[in-house]
Each structure stands twice: as structure tokens, then as C-alpha cells.
Amino acid sequence: MAKITDEQIKEMMRLRREGKSDSEIALTVGCHRQTVRAYLRERQSSILVNEVKKEVLKEELLRHFKEVADFAGKEEVNRFKYSNPEGKHAEGLLGLPGAGSPLYMANEWERIYEPIVRENPLREALQAHTEYSPLWRCQKEWDGIVKEYKLRGYAFHHWLDRKTEVLEIQLLVKWDDRKKIQKWVFGNALRLANGEPYTGLNTVKSLGHAELRCNCDGTVIAEVEDLEDAKALLEHLAGILKEGQELDLLNELQQTMKEVKERQDELLEISNKTISELKILGMKRAFPGTCPLCPI
């Protein structure tokens, strides 16, 4: 018998849906009833597998869309909100960290300008799915205002990172404490750029070790073996801050911060539009187009 064609298989399936028996289908199509049975069983199995795959992909795609929508309506929105002064309900600033302790200001700067690494793929996915959304025009306007301040902040941040990654500090403190030290130094740089005095550290002897504590709120910045190590670390950090105050980078950071403060009205208008667009996207259940995170 000649090879069964796709058209014949489709005809078999149509006749089966009409309730025809294998023999009736075989007579109509022009083949043996065993051939009909074999082809229909194979095709039904294939259809079932494909339907299962489609359902799984559908569920994965909906989960992906929800993840992108949640990111837009929650995490991404936070970048465009006011940064209030620490511990106060007073209205703060847009695009700038609110006044507070060094760690608070450093954390606020990172919230605005250094979102956590895992969010980057989601931000790329959101952009791919919403390429023509007004959101991106709003963000471009926002970036145009804060760009120079952001660049100076990054430059100062990287300079401080290099200064605090030296062997003298690495030998004295643990990795987690080194990150705290970097934040404390950078937060003090932000305070200085904002016209506030930097906050110092106190050395405190504790059970089996010594601590460096921020003198404004008592936060432990680092633990070392003894008071001598604590004093040596304190002296080293004071030297970094002193050197930082003499850099052009700090003056540039201060100048660009002033410029952002002067354009708060513009940022407020852009922020309102951006947050509105993000909240609309946050309510969507599906998006057009594809992105690298799409399961299909």
C-alpha cells in the first residue's frame, strides 16, 4: 500500500470525530482498518503530548508575565519615590538620598541607582515586552536630569571601593564588615556633598573582641580582634575620608547634587507619570512580544 499522506490522516481524524468505525474509515480513505487504527492511536498520543506541553508552557508564560508585572508595580516603582529624611515623615527628595546616618544614605542611594543584580533580567524583560510604552520616555527624561549626579556618585563609589579593599582592611575584618565599611564611608561622602558633617566612629571593647560603632546611632560597623586593631582601622578610615574631601570628585558630586535639588519640580512631574505607568503595567496579566526570560 502507498504511504499514508497527511491529508489522509486528517480525513481519518475527521471521520473518527463523526463516529465512524475503523472499517468505515478504512473504506473511505482507501487503506486497511489496521492501518487506520495504528495511525489514529499514534496521532492521538501525539496530540495528547502536545496539549500537555501547551498547558505547561501556558502556565509558565502566565507565571513569567505575573513576575514581570509584579516587578513593574512594586520593585521598579520604588526607584522613583521620595527618599525621606531618616526616621521622619517629612517629604524628602527625588533622585537623591534623604538626610540621615551614613548607612541610611548609602542604602537609599543604592535603592535609587543600584538595584539588586537579580532585578536586571526582569528590567530587561519589562523593556522588551513594553517597548512602546510611555514609561520609557518618562524614564529617559528622568535619566537626563540625574545622569551627571549618578555618574559622579558611581565614580566616587568606585574610588572608595578601591580604597577599602586594601590588604590592611582585609586582614582586620570579615567580608560582611568590609561591605558595611564601604557603605559607611560612601554614606559619609554623601553627607559631605549634602553639606552635612561626617559622622565618626567610636571604638568599644566587647566580649572577646572590639567594635567600631557609628557615633550617631550606635550601629556596629565592624568587629575586630582587639582595641589596637580597632584604633588602627579607625585611623585608616579617617585617612580615606580626609583624602576624599580633597578630591575634585567630591566637589563634582556636591555640584551635581545641587543641580538635582534645583529640578525637583520637574522630577516630581516625571515621577508621577512614571509611577502611574508602572502601576498600570503592574495590573496586566499578559504582555505582547517576547524576551529572553520567556519560556517559549
DAFEN-V367157 format. One line per field, one symbol per residue. ss: DSSP state (A for helix, B for strand, O for the rest). phi: phi as a letter, one per 30 degrees, with the letter a starting at -180 (. if undefined). psi: psi as a letter, one per 40 degrees, with the letter a starting at -180 (. if undefined). Layout:
BEGIN
ss = ???
phi = ???
psi = ???
END
This chain:
BEGIN
ss = OOOOOAAAAAAAAAAAAOOOOAAAAAAAAOOOAAAAAAAAAAAAAAAAAAAAAAAAAAAAAAAAAAAAAAAAAAAAAAOOOOBOOOOOOOOOBOOOOOOOOAAAAAAAAAAAAOOOOOAAAAAAAAAAAOOOOAAAAAAAAAAAAAAAAAAAAAAAAAAAAAAAOOAAAAOOOOAAAAAAAAAAAAAAAAAAAOOOOOOOBBBBBBOOBBBBBBOOOOOBBBBBOOAAAAAAAAAAAAAAAAAAAOOAAAAAAAAAAAAAAAOAAAAAAAAAAAAAAAAAAAOOOOOOOOOOOOOO
phi = .dddcddddddeddddddjddedddddddjaddddeddddddddddddddddeddddddddddddddddddddbddeddccdcdeeibcddcbcibdddldeddddddddedcbdeeddddddddddddbecddeddddddddddcedddddddddedddeddccddededcbdeedddddeddddddddddddicddcdbccbdbdiabbcbddcbiddcacbdbdddddddddddddddddddcddedddddddddddddcdddddddddddddddddddcdcabdibbddddb
psi = iihhiddddddddddddeeiiddddddddfiiddddddddddddddddddddddddddddddddddddddddecdddddeiihiiheieihbiheihiiaidddddddddddegiideedddddddddefdeiedddddddddddedddddddddddddddddeeiddddddiidddddddddddddddddddeeiiihaiihhhaheiiihhhedeehhdihididddddddddddddddddddeiddddddddddddddefddddddddddddddddddeeieiiiaiidehe.
END
